[in-house]
């Protein structure tokens, strides 16, 4: 099994923990090579048939006039924001040019949407620009999180709100179907790289409620007294082949050049876990709300 890209993969496949710099390089390259990789989140639904994008969009106050979708990707959240906030101007920013190109095509006729290519640590906006900043499945992947929170606080208006959505520690439930399938996938990699270790991807505190609280308690930019969280669970019924297709576009597995052994292992485990022809994939999420000081 050969490696498509990067020092992160070289490190972890050799049994060496990756650095934060290696992860950020991989993160950017992954999304350039595999835009649309986050389509899974458009499939997962709550019992009320809402996606995680819809839930966070519904959490934005109708009084908001300027909202920023941080790491907007190809624009899944923007679709919901356009519906929920008919009077707002919606900005999307992402470091990945390939993702922004897709989003620009998607919203070419939408005058309320502005899209920019930029790093989240150096946003191309003036101070006090936004009533609300949203980060969907993003803050949990950032090392040195305070650097990014400082920049988010800079572009928020005084008293403006940050909303963050991230999955809440699916690896903590050892009986979850995700875990059982991931074990099969990782075991397939181990057959080729016996020393492999799981990569470090951002700040693991975001997967624990007390960890998220700690992040914002340490911040000098946000008012910890306004911090609140909510949780919800989303799921989707998939065929084993469709589960394998998702693993074809997941971090770590997605940039292995020869993935057929991983995908075969995923398909086989999914068939074992299926009820009838389908597997229920369930993912828990956490929604965090906090206001900037001022």
Steps between C-alpha positions, in 0.01 A plus 500: 500500500659826392445852629347773288608796705694644774706488807205431731436166331870420494518567874193311620547200271851466643362512855605860574247755634444782253561865576235773489668643191482164323130475582418849366690427178308173461168669584543757223625251243223251576228750417677621186521141374160389629255791490147401600650262757257626765187382318445244778363779720232574244386138525483471880157598637338543838160353584347828379683452166740788563866489403764647730518790254127568541520483879777758527332726239178493705706603806596835346289795611268639234634847593844411358596700193859387435604138558825320420521129420856414603653217296189501283623229262271461199211680669271245667436726799451807283199333337330479840606850604338645188171338602514583870633856465318663205625849590863420580821537303685169508876468468690178454874455533722198449871444449426246226471652152340185359218514756441871442489443123214253549320739736535792257337294228227395739413855608589690182153655481462571871577868570493455879796260499867607498773235488871543575814285507696558821653335803278509810795642695519804270149592390461766226236698688501818706465501876140481627360371170262221602207445733565125495782264399421132445754217498356165392732203560802731504617623840549141616764457230712801595818485708599817685129580525546832681670649193185433298264616774686830514439552128134400527456746788664775295244478217197463730310809601497573876270244659492298177458124519713204400314176422702181470381154401719192536446132551529419868743215535367209295816309590398497867218250438683176433180321399400755236480378141740777395758354738458144381532603136795727572676216682468288185636784286794567732582129525522490119760779511691317776551202273722722285632735771519308831634803691228741384354743754181704470580861400452792732236722341454826687392563859345187654336708774220583256374142528424538873260757646731587787781529246308752288415696813869505586590639157267797541580549868862548393408748228542869571278587203171329584268538797499160672183603686310487169626151412230239439479162331236275353519156347323296237542172317484446124489176306468359150427157356760396242589197294841344582634628167388854586674475839819403317457799268499727806824347625645575158466869596591506871807653660792256524344242268417737216858568392631145506578428136392136512182503705336191364603287799351751742179530299468124471540467878242774562251340262539159663459634855201709395334191351550320833340788690216565255136438579369373172683690230570820696728621778388777736784749543445727800705804600450719809557877473558789738384856428692769689395863533711777655515877464805715443583744776383857461 
